Amino acid sequence: MAQVQSSYGRAAIATRDDLRGFFGDLDERKVLDILALNPTTTDLEEAALWAAGDGDVLGKRGHPLCGIAAEICEILTVDEDEDR
């Protein structure tokens, strides 16, 4: 998915379609919670990498998960945490 840059150099604010592109069909509550964070497409991309299990590689390279991307991962995995 191409990243759109605004005139300020920040990635474009993510849309429902962007969420669907990165994560497939999500529960409506999760969609609303994520969109309420006003994430960028970069935030979604980072969260998708971590959610797919690639976070350990990024963490070893000095890129820990933080900010909005971390909040997105938390929203995505809340059901997994409740099942334990």
C-alpha positions as CSV (number, residue, x, y, z in Angstrom):
1,M,0.0,0.0,0.0
2,A,1.5,3.4,-1.0
3,Q,2.1,5.9,1.8
4,V,0.7,9.3,1.2
5,Q,2.7,12.2,2.6
6,S,1.0,15.5,3.7
7,S,2.7,18.8,3.1
8,Y,4.2,18.5,6.6
9,G,5.9,15.2,5.8
10,R,3.6,13.1,8.0
11,A,1.8,10.1,6.6
12,A,-1.8,10.5,5.8
13,I,-4.4,9.8,8.5
14,A,-5.7,6.2,8.0
15,T,-9.1,5.3,6.8
16,R,-11.4,2.3,7.2
17,D,-10.2,1.1,3.9
18,D,-6.6,1.3,5.1
19,L,-7.5,-0.7,8.2
20,R,-9.1,-3.4,6.1
21,G,-6.1,-3.4,3.9
22,F,-3.7,-4.1,6.8
23,F,-5.8,-6.2,9.1
24,G,-8.7,-7.6,7.0
25,D,-12.2,-7.6,8.5
26,L,-12.2,-6.3,12.0
27,D,-14.9,-6.1,14.7
28,E,-16.7,-2.7,14.4
29,R,-15.7,-1.8,18.0
30,K,-12.0,-2.3,17.1
31,V,-12.3,-0.3,14.0
32,L,-13.9,2.6,15.9
33,D,-11.3,2.4,18.7
34,I,-8.4,2.4,16.3
35,L,-9.8,5.3,14.2
36,A,-10.4,7.3,17.3
37,L,-6.6,7.3,17.8
38,N,-6.2,9.2,14.4
39,P,-3.5,6.8,13.3
40,T,-1.5,7.3,10.2
41,T,-0.9,4.7,7.6
42,T,2.6,4.4,9.0
43,D,1.2,3.6,12.5
44,L,-1.0,0.9,10.9
45,E,2.0,-0.6,9.0
46,E,4.1,-0.7,12.1
47,A,1.3,-2.3,14.2
48,A,0.6,-4.8,11.4
49,L,4.3,-5.9,11.5
50,W,4.2,-6.4,15.2
51,A,0.8,-8.1,15.2
52,A,2.2,-10.5,12.6
53,G,5.0,-11.5,15.0
54,D,7.8,-9.5,13.3
55,G,8.2,-7.2,16.3
56,D,11.0,-9.2,17.7
57,V,13.1,-8.4,14.7
58,L,12.3,-4.7,14.9
59,G,12.9,-4.6,18.6
60,K,16.4,-6.1,18.2
61,R,17.1,-3.3,15.7
62,G,16.3,-0.6,18.3
63,H,12.7,0.1,17.2
64,P,10.5,-0.8,20.1
65,L,6.8,-0.6,19.7
66,C,5.4,2.6,21.1
67,G,2.9,5.4,20.6
68,I,-0.2,4.9,18.5
69,A,1.1,1.7,16.9
70,A,1.4,0.2,20.4
71,E,-2.1,1.2,21.2
72,I,-3.4,-0.3,17.9
73,C,-1.7,-3.6,18.8
74,E,-3.3,-3.6,22.2
75,I,-6.7,-3.1,20.6
76,L,-6.1,-5.9,18.2
77,T,-4.9,-8.4,20.8
78,V,-7.4,-7.6,23.6
79,D,-9.4,-10.7,22.8
80,E,-6.3,-12.9,22.9
81,D,-5.4,-11.6,26.4
82,E,-9.0,-12.3,27.7
83,D,-8.7,-15.9,26.4
84,R,-5.7,-16.7,28.6
